[in-house]
Amino acid sequence: MAIKAANDKSMSNITALPSGVSAKSMILLSTFTSDGSDDTATFASSIDSTYKEYLFVYTGVHPQTDNAEFTVNFRDGSTAYDATKTTTYFNSYHDEADSGTGVGYNTDMDLAQATGVKNIIQDCGADNDQAGSGYLCLFDPSSTTFVKHFYGRSSNAHGGDYAQDIYFAGYCNVTAAIDGVQFKFSSGEIQAGVIKMYGVV
């Protein structure tokens, strides 16, 4: 015999979220699909005050050259993707031979008030079956008061045949609005992959 609470609040009777709990939805704004010869994946429109959060999901990005870093940078009103950033990066790894494992902070992959690209995948393998995937969240890019925070996570097949799990975060230390985001590998082309940009309601 099923037991119900006296006020009939069983799970089957809940048809809506309680007041005060919001249901977020993602609105697809743009899709980049590699044609096999792309130097960059650039999102230069639709990043404005419409949404307070933008989500970029990259799937199966494959480099032309072995052990390339997959990177991101931000445009802050000019034509260049060179917003000043301070960031963090840590990762864990495990190799296919079960002979090497580790987890730790990686100072080679962070930035301190730098305008260069931010590494979000380290040493992505270029074998035919290797690629990387993950996501990046960018918050309130149109604010002209606060710095622009971002964070993300990636998983990839390392060029040395390691499984790698990556966490990164930081902020664009500018009060100008961020109006563009650009992804690329540290060397060679983006030879495969899809990147989708969503506005989060």
N, C-alpha and C positions, 0 to 999 in steps of 0.2 A: 504494500500500500504506500503510495506517495505521500510525503509529509509536506504540507503547505503552511506557511506562516499565516497567522490570523488575519493580517492585513493584505494577504494575497499578493505579496511582492516576490513571487517566484520568478526565476530567470525567464521563463516562457512568457511572462506577462509584461516584461520590460520592452517597450517599443520605441523609446526615445532616450537620449542621454539626459541626465539630470541637469537642471538649470545651473549655469556656471561652468559646465564642462563643454568646451567647444570641440567640434569635429573639424579638423583641418582637411583641406582637399588641395590637390596639386593640379595646376593648370599648365599643360604643356605649351610652351611658348616658342621653342625653336629646337631643331634637330640637326646635328652635324653627322653625316655619314661619310667616312673616308672613301675616296675613290682610288686609294692606293698610292697617291703621289702628293699628299698634302703636307706642306711645311708646318702649318698651324691650323688649329680649330679656334675660330674667333667668334665671340658673341658680342657684337657691337651695337645691338639695338634691343629694345624691350626691357632694359635694365633701368628702371626708374622708380618713382614713388608709388606705383600701383600696388606693389607688394612689399612687405617688411622682411620677407625671407625668400631667397632664391636658392634652388637646389639644382646642382649639376650632377648627373649620373653618367659615368663613363664605363662603357662595357666593351671588353675585348680589344683594348687598344694595343696595337702590335707595332714595335719599332722596326725601322729598316736596319739599324745597326745593333749589335749585341751589347748588353749592359748599358743601355741608354737610360737616362733619368727622364721620367715623365713630369712635366713642370706646369705651373700656372703663374700668371701675372695679371695685374689689374690696371685699368686705365682710369685716371682721375681728372678727366676733363680735357686733356690735351689729345694729341694723336698717338702718343707713346704709351706702351704698357710697362710702366715703371714706377708704380706707386710705392712709397716707402713702407716697408713691412718689418715687423718683429714677430718671429714665429718659433714654434717648437716642433720636435719630431722624435718619435720613438717607435721601435719595431721589434718584432719577434720573428724567428726563422727556424726552419728545420729542413735538413737536406734529404734528398731521396735515398741516400745510402744509410741514413739513420746514424751518421757519424758526427754531425754538427748541429747544435741547437743553441739558442740564446735569446735573450730579451734585454733591451736597454735603451737608454737615451743616446741619440746620435748627433753629436755636435757638428758633424760634417754636413748635415742636412738642414740645420736651422739658420735663421737670419737674425741680425740685430741692426735695426735701422738701415736696411739695405734696399736698393731699388731693383736688384736682380730677380730672376725667376725663383719661385718657391718650388722645391722638389716635393712631389707627392707620391712618386713611385721610384724606388731606388733600383738601379741595375736590372731593368726589365729585359728578359731574354728575347732573342730574335729567332729562336728555332721555330719551325713551322707550327708547332703546337703550343707556343708560349705567348702569353699576353698578360695584361693587367686590367683590373676593374675596380670601381669604387665610387665614392661620392664626395662632393664638396658642398657645404652649406654656407651661404653668404648672407649676413644679416644687415638689414636697413641700409642698403648701399647709397640711398639718396640723402641720408642725413648730412647736413652741413654743420652739425654741432659736435657729434661724437666720432671717434675712430670707428672703422668698419671691421667687425669681427667675422672670422670664418673658422671652420674646422672641417675635418673629414677623415675618411678611412679608406685604405686601399688594400687590395690583395693582388699578388702577382707571382708569376713564375720567374724567379731570379735567373740570370744568365748562368749561374753556377749550379743550376738544378736544385734550388731551394724553394720551398713554399715560404712566402713572406707576408706578414700581417703588419700594416703600417697605420699609425695614428699621427695626425698633424693638426696644428691649430695656430692661430695668430691673429693679428689685426693689421689693417692698412692704417698707418699712423698719419692720416690726413683728415682735414675737415671738409675738403672738397668731396663732392659726390663721386662715387665709383660708377662709371657708365659703360664699362666694357671689361670682359674677361677673356683671356687667351690661354689656350693649352698648346704645348708642343713638347717634342722630345729634345733632349740636350744635343743630339746629333742625328742626322738623317730625317727621314719623313715619317709621318703617321701612315703606315701602310695598311692598317685595318682598324676598325673600331667605330662605335657610335657614341655620341655624347648628346644627352638631352638636357635642356634647361627648362625648369619648372618654376612658376610662381606659386608660392604657398599661401593659401588664403587662411 
